[in-house]
């Protein structure tokens, strides 16, 4: 039996009260960070990163009002989307793909997700655009930037960003929304540098009417990210607990 099956078989054994308490605490931390940064709480989207966690945990949070969920592993995500699509409380879920994108995965991603946060190559953008079903809204996309030029990280380099935006901004089935980063653990100014990049693109490409999203900040650094202009924080461990 594979790991996903084991997770699904054990999905009813999690502590729902603990899960909801964790989620409420994270939501409060977001609110506190917004207050300190003199920003509106409504301007920040909390993305619950649910990779490796069972579908029932997602459903439990959806019942509390959590809307946005992030998944890294395509097959696991597709199983969850299928399992939850008929549950009333889950119909409003917004699914974000936050994993690496291989060419053979683009069709499923284009067909089943609302957002893609890890776009880094024009060829992938072209395939997502071509494979996005006509009956669905345009796919929201963020360009992942390798802000600290780490060999171990995906993303385009900051110097490549404007050219990539120019190459993909005309795809009608994609809606360019902003940037996503995973900074180096030792970085002290990655958030500020990314906000500057974001603002530069907004000035260079005024035709991008919905250029409004900065996905940066996770469990350990979301307060600093919000202080530097993040509009979306990606939180997994602080909500769902440690991964197996």
N, C-alpha and C positions, 0 to 999 in steps of 0.2 A: 504494500500500500504506500502510495507516495506521500510526501510531506503535506501537500494541500489537502488530501483526503483525511489525513490525521487531524489537521486543523479543523476541518469541517465536522468531523466526528466529535471533537472536543469543544465545539463552539458553545454548548449550553453550560459549560462548567466555569466560565469566567465570572468574576465578581462584578455584577452590573452596577451595584451601588458605588464600588470603588472606581469603576470606569467613569461614571457620571460625575463623581466628586473630582476626579482628576481633570476632566474636561471643564468643569466649572472653575477650578482653580486656575487653569491656563487662561480661560476667558477673562478672569479677574486680573491676571497678570498683564494681559493685553490692554485692558482698560486702564490699569495703573500706568503702564508705559505711555499710553496716549495722553493721559493727564499730565505726566511729567514733561512730555514733549509738546504740550499744548496743541494736540491734534484731536480730531473727532474720532471716537471709537468706531463709528460707522464707516470710516475711511479704510479700515483694516479688515481684510478677510483672513479668518483662521482656517487654514487648510489642515485637516486631520490626515496625517500620513498613515494609512491603514495597511501598508504592505506587510505580509506574513500574518496578518490578524484575520480572524474568521468573519464571515459575512454578518453573523448575528451581532457582533460588536458594532459594526457599522449601523445596522438597523437600530440598535439601542440608542446610539447617539443621534441618529436621524429623528427618532421619536422625541428627542429633547430639543430639536431645532437646528442641529448641525447640518449644514448643506453641502459643504465642499470637502471632498475626499481625494487623496492622492495615492496613486498606485505606481509601483516601479516595475512590476513583473507582469508582462502582458497576459500570459495564459491564466495566471492566478486572478488577475483583474477581470478577465472575461467571464470566468466562472462566478465571481461575486456579482457582477452586473446582471448576469442571467438569473442567479438565485434571488436577487432582490427586486427585479424589475416589476413584479406583480404585487409587491407589498405597498400598500397605500402610503405609508409614511416614508417610503424610499423613492417615490416617483419624482420628488423634487431634488434628488441628489444631483450635484454637479460633479462630474468625474474628471479628474486631472491626471494626465499621464506624465509622470516625472522620472521615467527611466530612460535608459539609452535607446535609441531608435535605429534598428537595422532595416535595410530595404525590404526584407520579406515580412516586416511587421506593419508596414505603413497602412495597408488596407484595413486591417482590424482596428488600428488606432483611429483612422479617419472615420470609420463607421460607428465606433462605440464610445468615443470620448467627447467631452465638451471643450476641454482645454488640452494643449500640449505645451509643456514648459521647457522642453529640452531640444528645441530646434537649433541646430548649429551648422547645417549644410544646405545649400541651395537645392541639391538633388532630392533631399528628403522633403523639402518644402514643396517642390514640384509634384512629387508623388502624393503627398497628403492632399494637395489641391485637386489633383486629377481624380483621386479616389474618395473624396468627401461626397457623400450622397446628396443629390440635388434637393431632396425634400428636407434636409436638415439645415439649420442655420450655418453660417460660415464658422469654421473651426477657429476658436481663439488660440493664438500661439504666442509664446514668449521665446525670445532668442536667449539661449544659454551662453553666457560669457565666462570664459576662463580668466577671471579677473586677476588672478595671481600667477598666471602662466605656469601652472603645475602640470608636469608630465602625466600625473595620475588622474587628472580631471578632464572631463569633456568640456566642450564649449569652444566658440570662436574666440580669437584673441581680440582685445579691445581695438587694435589697429585694423581689424578685418570687419568690424561691426557695421560701419556705415555702408560699405560695399555690399554686404550681405542684405542689409535692409533694402538697398536700392534694387537688388536682384529679385527680391520676393514680394515687394510691397504691392505689385500689380496683380497678384494671384487673387482672383475674385472669391474663391472658396475658403480663403484664409483671412482672418482678421488679426493683424498685428497689434498686440496689446502692450508689449513692453519687454522687460529683461528679467532673467533669473540668474542668480549666482550661488555657488557654494565656495566661500572664501577659504583660504588656507587657515589652518588653526592658529598660526602665528601672526596672521595679518592683523594690523591695527586700524587700517583706514580703508579696507575694501568696500565697506558700505558707502562711505563718502565718495570714493572714486566711481562707484557704480551709479550713484545718484547724479554725478556730474556727466557721466556718459549718457544716462537717460535724458537729462535736460538738453545735452548737445544734440541728440537725435531729434528731440522734439523741435528744436530750432531749425535744424537742417532739413527736416521733413515735415513741414506744417500740414501737409496733406494727410498725415496719419491722424485722423479725427479721434480715434479711440486709443491713442498712445497714453495709457493711464495706469499701468501696473508694474510694480517693482516687487518681484518675489525674492525676498532675502530675509534671512533670520530663521533660526530653528530653536529647538528646546532651550539651548544654553545661551543663545545670544539674541533672542528676539527683541528684547528691550532696546539694545543698542541699535538693532536694525530699524526699529520703529523711530527712534530718535533721529536716524539719518534718512528717513523718507520712505521706508518700506511700506507697501500697501498690502502685502500678503506674507504671512509667516507660515512656515511649514513645520508642523509639530507632530512628532510621532511618539517617542518614548515617554514624554511627560504626560501624554493622554492615555496611551494604550499599555504602557509598561515596557519593560525590556523585551526585545525579540528573542525567540528561542534560538 
